Each structure stands twice: as structure tokens, then as C-alpha cells.
Amino acid sequence: MNCSSFGKCGSCVLYQIPYNEQVLMKKNKLIEMFSQFDMPKLGVFTGSDEHFRARAEFRIWHDGDRCDYGMFGLTERKIVTIDECNIVDKSISNIMKPMLEEIIKDEYLKTKLYAVEYLSNSKGELIVTLIYHKKWDEEEMKPHIYALKDKFKNCDFVVRRKGKKLFLDKNYLIEELNIKDEIYKYKQIEATFTQPNRKMAQNMITWAMDNSEELKGDLVELYCGNGNFTIPLSKRFRKVIATEISQQSIDSAFYNADINGTSNITFLAMSAADFARLKDEESPLIKKYNLKNILIDPPRAGLDDKSRKFVDSFENIIYISCNPETLKRDLETLSKGRVIKSFAFFDQFPWTNHMECGVVLEREK
């Protein structure tokens, strides 16, 4: 991939290294990091090194009457202006320039515009979010947004400032993922977490399904988000119970289960710690399940002591990690008395040092 922003934008820190060498470098680093464990051969999943991000946020840099997209710089934490971004979906990269040109023409939209966020789906539809550091009136704002929508038919628009939000039609997209030759649909709401790399999301879900084919008992999932893993994996289990602390994400998960015709999942809006207490107290709800398996996809901090102890109580663990350092720490506990059946690296973010991993652990018989 070539990009005129290479060398100044801080997003692509590995811009001088050819992509195949980046993958090899990350692979070797993971093998070395986890050498203390009895690991199987590392599975490596890659996709395109360009136009892979379905979600992006750009600061807006004002210089007189001019506005540019901006990102934090490569060598210091200050905003640098960029002309293009070739890691985002083509539907985003193609619209960035004409979108900003239209905004600049409109003094009301341009004034104190702080950032623009883009969310795209596999059909090329977009949610464009305009974020302001100014007070704006809803009725005054609407005609300006309608004018933008008239020019960009494939876009829906959201306007935000602290404590206030406006959208005209909808603030979500329906994404479609192809998992094992079956299409799954997901409602993705702007400003909530969704997997940014569509290809890697498909790879991760497929990997999790392949590694759960022979598991017995029911499944609990912590940090389930909008049901990204939950809904396809429900085909592998009699019953699934899934938790997420964000009520908005849980609402999306209910919606997604419905549009995919899934009926064996119970979604709960609660933290991992609260669910652990439910299980410890043997609540009537938990007694309905034969919970032998757990899937976790925690934040970068990994598991705290209580959550790690809770996860350790299950026979089989599927652990998706966005931080190898905290995964390694957690495995020092979770691998005791277990066999590591699968170890995978998903190159979610080419041109960065990020390494997404998956590990499957099975209790020794």
C-alpha cells in the first residue's frame, strides 16, 4: 500500500516495512512471547493491507477559511494534516475529500467542527458523525444536514456535542458478515464498539466456531458487545448466556439475534463481576444452564483477579485478546491444568504493532 500520509501520520507506525515482513515480525514476536507455554503451532490470519478499516475518526484542523483532516503525528503528539487515508474502506476514502469540501462551503457546519467520524458497512453505506465544540440549535442545524444528505445519498448523518445528539433518520448501519458460507446481519450503532476490520472479524468468528465444534455443555460469553461472536457460536451450543455492561450494545444484541433468527441466547446487561456473583450465588437463572464453556473478549487490561478466578472455573475457555501482554499474564493462571488446543494471530491492524490473538484452553482429563 502507498499513502501520501506515510511518515507523518501516527496511525501507520510500520510504514517503512513491507507488509509480509510486518506479519513475519509479529508472528515471531508472539512465538517468543509465549515460549514458556506448551503452545500448538501458531495460526496466522491476514487480509488486505489497504482499505480494511470500516470505522475511522479524523480531527478537523482549522487554518483561516481552510479545513483539513488531521491525525496525531508520527514523532510527536500534535495534529498533522493529511490528504488521504488508504487504510479506511474505499467507501470512506472516496467520500472524505468531497464531504469536507461541502462542509467548508457551509459556514454554519464549518464553524468549530472538531472531528468527523465515519462508519461503513459491506454495502458501502455510511454513517457520518460531525462532532462540534460549540452549542448548536437542533432546528437551525437540520436544514444544513438535509442539504448534505441530499448530496450524499448513501450517508446518514449524526451531529454530536457533549451531552447532545441529533440524527435525522437513523444512527446505525446493518453490517453483513459471511461466516462459513452463511450471512449474519448486525446492527452497528455509531459511537459504540464494533469490530473495525470486517475480514478479520469473519476470520475470528470462523476460528472460534471451528474450535468449539466438539465442546459439550452450554456457553457463557462475557463482554459480548452487539453479539458479534455470540450469534454464530449459538449454533454450536444448546444454550448461550451472554453479558455486556453497555445497555445500548445489549439492545443491539437483542435486535441482531432477532434478525438472524436466533432463539437460544439470553443477553444480560451486566458486568462480568456481577455475572460471576450470580453464578457464585447459584441463582435460579444460572441453574437452568450447564455452563462448562466460556468465551471472553476483554478490553486491553485483560482480566482482573476476580474475573480471572471466575473464568478459571470453566472447563473450556475461548479467549480473544487485543493485548498479548495481558493475555500472557492471564494464561499464567488459566493454563494450569489445561491443554492449549489452539493459538491464533489475527492481523487486525496492518501497519501497526497491534496483535490480536485467540487461544483455546481445555481442562486436562
Residue pairs with C-beta under 8 A, 6 or more apart in sequence:
1 19
1 49
1 50
1 86
1 87
1 350
1 351
2 86
3 9
3 12
3 15
3 84
3 85
3 86
3 87
4 82
4 83
4 84
5 11
5 12
5 71
5 82
5 83
5 84
5 85
5 86
6 12
6 15
7 15
7 74
8 73
8 74
8 80
8 82
9 71
9 72
9 73
9 74
9 80
9 82
9 85
10 71
10 72
10 73
10 74
10 77
10 80
11 71
11 85
11 87
11 351
11 352
12 87
12 351
12 352
13 74
13 351
13 352
13 353
14 22
14 350
14 351
14 352
14 353
15 351
17 25
19 49
19 350
19 351
22 347
22 350
22 351
23 44
23 46
23 347
26 345
26 347
26 353
26 355
27 42
27 44
27 345
29 355
30 42
30 324
30 345
30 355
30 357
31 39
31 42
33 324
33 328
34 324
34 328
34 331
34 343
37 331
37 335
37 340
38 339
38 340
39 340
39 343
40 340
40 341
40 342
40 343
41 343
42 343
42 344
42 345
43 207
43 342
43 343
43 344
43 345
44 344
44 345
44 347
45 200
45 203
45 204
45 207
45 344
45 345
45 346
45 347
46 347
46 350
47 197
47 199
47 200
47 203
47 347
48 199
49 350
49 351
50 86
50 87
51 86
51 87
51 88
51 89
51 90
51 93
52 87
52 89
52 197
52 198
52 199
52 200
52 350
53 87
53 88
53 89
53 92
53 196
53 197
54 88
54 89
54 92
54 119
54 120
54 121
54 175
54 194
54 196
54 197
54 198
55 117
55 118
55 119
55 120
55 194
55 196
56 85
56 87
56 88
56 92
56 117
56 118
57 115
57 116
57 117
57 118
58 69
58 70
58 71
58 82
58 85
58 96
58 115
58 116
58 117
58 118
59 69
59 70
59 71
59 79
59 114
59 115
60 67
60 68
60 69
60 70
60 113
60 114
60 115
60 116
61 67
61 68
61 69
61 70
61 79
61 81
62 113
65 104
66 104
67 100
67 103
67 104
67 110
67 113
68 81
68 82
68 100
69 81
69 82
69 85
69 96
69 100
69 116
70 79
70 80
70 81
70 82
71 79
71 80
71 82
72 78
72 79
72 80
73 79
73 80
74 80
84 93
84 96
84 97
85 92
85 93
85 96
86 93
87 350
87 351
88 96
88 118
88 120
89 120
89 124
90 124
91 120
91 124
91 125
91 126
91 154
92 118
92 120
92 126
95 118
95 126
95 152
95 155
96 118
98 152
99 116
99 128
99 148
99 152
100 116
102 148
102 151
102 152
103 109
103 110
103 113
103 116
103 130
103 148
104 110
106 144
106 147
108 140
108 141
108 144
109 130
109 144
109 148
111 134
112 132
112 133
112 134
113 130
113 131
113 132
114 131
114 132
114 133
115 131
116 128
116 129
116 130
116 131
117 127
117 128
117 129
117 131
117 190
117 191
118 126
118 127
118 128
118 129
119 126
119 127
119 129
119 173
119 188
119 190
119 194
120 126
120 173
121 173
121 174
121 175
121 176
121 188
122 175
122 176
122 177
122 198
123 176
124 154
125 154
125 155
125 156
125 173
126 152
126 154
126 155
126 156
126 173
127 155
127 156
127 157
127 158
127 171
127 172
127 173
127 190
128 148
128 152
128 155
128 156
128 157
128 158
129 157
129 158
129 159
129 160
129 190
129 191
130 157
130 158
130 159
130 160
131 160
131 161
132 159
132 160
132 161
133 161
134 161
135 161
136 159
136 161
138 166
141 159
141 166
142 166
142 168
145 157
145 159
145 166
145 168
146 168
148 155
148 157
149 155
149 156
149 157
149 168
156 167
156 168
156 169
156 170
156 171
156 173
157 167
157 168
158 165
158 166
158 167
158 171
158 190
158 191
159 165
159 166
159 167
160 166
160 191
165 171
171 189
171 190
172 187
172 188
172 189
172 190
172 252
173 187
173 188
174 185
174 186
174 187
174 188
174 259
175 185
175 186
175 188
175 194
175 198
176 183
176 184
176 185
176 186
177 183
177 184
177 186
177 198
177 201
177 202
177 205
178 184
178 202
179 202
179 205
179 206
179 209
179 232
180 206
180 209
180 232
182 232
184 231
184 232
184 260
185 256
185 259
185 260
186 194
186 226
186 227
186 228
186 231
186 252
186 256
187 226
187 252
187 255
187 256
187 259
188 194
188 226
188 252
189 226
189 248
189 252
192 226
192 246
192 248
192 249
192 252
193 225
193 246
193 249
194 225
194 226
194 228
195 201
195 204
195 228
196 348
196 349
197 348
197 349
200 346
200 347
200 348
200 356
201 228
203 346
204 229
204 320
204 346
204 356
204 358
205 228
205 229
205 232
205 233
207 342
207 344
207 346
207 358
208 229
208 232
208 233
208 295
208 318
208 320
208 358
209 232
209 233
209 235
209 236
211 318
211 341
211 342
211 360
212 219
212 233
212 236
212 237
212 293
212 318
213 236
215 236
215 237
215 292
215 293
215 316
216 292
217 237
217 290
217 291
217 292
217 293
217 315
218 237
218 238
218 239
218 240
218 241
218 289
218 290
218 291
218 292
218 293
219 233
219 234
219 236
219 237
219 239
219 240
219 241
219 291
219 293
219 294
219 295
220 240
220 241
220 242
220 243
220 275
220 289
220 291
220 293
220 294
220 295
220 314
221 229
221 230
221 233
221 240
221 241
221 242
221 243
221 294
221 295
221 296
221 297
222 242
222 243
222 272
222 275
222 294
222 295
222 296
222 297
222 298
222 307
222 311
223 243
223 244
223 272
223 296
223 297
223 298
223 299
224 230
224 242
224 243
224 244
224 249
224 253
224 267
224 297
225 244
225 246
225 249
225 253
225 297
226 249
226 252
226 253
226 256
227 242
227 252
227 253
227 256
227 257
227 265
227 267
229 295
229 297
229 320
230 240
230 242
230 253
230 257
230 265
230 267
230 295
231 256
231 257
231 260
231 262
231 265
233 240
233 295
234 240
234 257
234 262
234 264
234 265
237 264
237 293
238 264
238 290
239 264
239 265
239 266
239 288
239 289
239 290
240 264
240 265
240 266
241 265
241 266
241 268
241 285
241 289
241 291
242 253
242 265
242 266
242 267
242 268
243 267
243 268
243 269
243 270
243 271
243 272
243 274
243 275
244 250
244 253
244 267
244 268
244 269
245 269
245 270
245 271
245 272
246 269
247 269
250 267
250 268
250 269
253 265
253 267
254 267
257 263
257 265
257 267
266 285
268 275
270 278
272 296
272 298
272 307
272 310
273 306
273 307
276 306
276 307
276 310
278 285
278 286
279 286
279 291
279 310
279 313
291 314
292 314
292 315
292 316
293 314
293 315
293 316
293 317
293 318
294 311
294 314
294 316
294 317
294 318
295 317
295 318
295 320
296 303
296 311
296 317
296 318
296 319
296 320
297 320
297 321
298 307
298 321
298 326
299 322
300 322
300 323
300 326
301 323
301 326
302 321
302 323
302 326
302 327
302 329
302 330
303 311
303 326
303 330
308 330
308 333
308 334
311 317
311 319
311 330
311 334
312 333
312 334
315 362
315 363
316 360
316 361
316 362
316 363
317 334
317 338
317 359
317 360
317 361
318 358
318 359
318 360
319 327
319 330
319 331
319 334
319 358
319 359
319 360
319 361
320 356
320 357
320 358
321 327
321 356
321 357
321 358
321 359
322 348
322 354
322 356
324 355
324 357
327 357
327 359
331 340
331 359
331 361
334 361
335 361
337 363
337 364
338 361
338 362
338 363
338 364
339 361
339 362
339 364
340 359
340 360
340 361
341 360
341 361
341 362
342 358
342 359
342 360
343 357
343 358
343 359
343 360
344 357
344 358
344 359
345 355
345 356
345 357
346 356
346 357
346 358
347 355
347 356
348 354
348 356
349 356
